[in-house]
Amino acid sequence: MADGAASSGAGRHYRALESLYASAPVNALFASQLAIVGEGAARITFDVTEEVFHAAGAAHGTIYFKMLDDAAFYAANTFVTDRFLLTTSFNLHFTKPVREGKVVAEGKWVSGRKRVFVAESRLVDAEGDEIGRGTGTFMRSRIALSSLPGYLAGG
């Protein structure tokens, strides 16, 4: 991370985004952790267990979507310190089934800095293989980040 990106303002925003992720009730359902690794970059580490399997014994696509969307979303939200972003579209590609183990979702901002943002993400399994990828479009909402208790806890 560059010295400018590590500035106290950016660092506080990144930690507040991590806190916001941890505070979301849906994330209590998943053994996952968000790390903002720099401007336009987010990483979510999570465990795939039998609880998220479909009938054929591998992770259901909902876990792929959730983690890919979240990683891309948080990568984009590093640029926005006043508003919560909303996903407006997301394209998802499954490349390999995963049964169990650690998986990392890596999100990266692609374009946009005003109203609409584009970010991409990929899932990598414990062997280092890509198991899925996606691209999302996100836009500023009317929801102030400062109005969200989870965000304030980190700031």
N, C-alpha and C positions, 0 to 999 in steps of 0.2 A: 504494500500500500504506500503510495506517495505521501510525502510529508503534508501536502495540502489536503489530501483526503483524510489524513489522520487528525485534522484540526479538531479542537474540542467541540465545535458546533456540529460538524459532520459525525463525529464519534458519538455524541449524545443522541443524534437522530438515529444512527444505526442501532445503538443499544435499545432505544425506545421501540424501534420496529421489531427487534428480537423479542422484547417484552410483550408487544402487541400480539405477535404470533403465539407465544406461550400462553397468553391469557384467553385465546379464542376457545370456547367450549368444545368445538369439534376436535381440536388438537389433543384433548384428553383421551380421545379414542385411539391415538397413534403414538407409538414410542418414537418421537421425532424431535429434532432440535434444529432451529434456524441459526445460521451465522451469516451476518452481512460481512462479506470479505473485502468490500471496497465499493466505490461509486459504480453503480450499474452491475453489481455482482452479488449473488446470494447463493448459499449452499444449505441444503436441508439433508441431514443424515437421519435415516430411519431404519427400523427393523421390519422385515417382512416375516410374518408368522402365519400359522394356520388360520388365525382369526380373519384374515383377508383373502382366503382362498375361494376360488369358484369351485364348481363341482368336479372339475378335472384335476384339482390339486395344485394349482399355481395361483399367483396373485391375480385378483380380479382387476379389470381395467380401471375401476373407480380409484384405486390407490395410485395407479399411474397418473391419472388425470389430476388428482388432488395435489400430489407432490410436484408434478410439472407445472401446474398452474401457480401454486404457491411460490415456487422458486423464481419463476418469471415475474410474477406480480411484485415480489419483494425487491427483485433487482431493479425493476422500473420505479418502485416507490422510493428508492434511495435518492432520486432526483426531486422528489416532492416533499417538502417539509410542512406544508399547511393542510393538505387534503388527502383523504383516503382515496385510493384508486379503485376502480371497478373493472372487472373483466368484461369486455364486450364481445369477444370471440376468442376461440382457442382451437387450433388444429393439433391433432394428436396422432402420432405414428407409433405403433407397437412394433418393436424389432426382435424381441426375444422374451419368452416367458421366464418368470423368476419364481422359484419355489420358496426358499427361505434365505435369510441372511441380511447383512447390512447392504443398504442401497443408498446412493448419494444422488440427489437432484441438484444439478448445477444450473443456476439461472444467470442470464446475461442480457443486459439492455442492448437493443439494436438501434432504435431510432426514436425521435420525438422527444421534446422537452417542454412543450407548452400544455396542450390539452390532451392529445392522444400519444400514447407510448406503445412501442412494439418491443417485445422481449422474447427471447427463446430460452429453452431449457432442455436438458437431457438427463436421463437416468442412467447410472452406471452401477453395475452389480459388484459384488465382492471380488470377482475375478477380473474386473476392469473392463468388462464388456458393456457396450451400450445396449440397454434393453428397451429404451423408448426415447422419443423426443417430441417437442411441441413448440409452437409459436403462438403467442397471444397478443391481443390488442387490448389495451387498458386505457381508461379515461378518468380524468378527475371527476370526483363526485362532489356533492355539496356537503359531505360529512367532514367536519374539521378533525384532523388528527388529535388536536388538543382536547376534543370533547370525548375521546375514547379513554376510559380509565386504564386500560392495558398499556396504552401509549405513554401516558403520564408516569406510570410506574417505572419506566425505563429511562425517562428523561431527566 
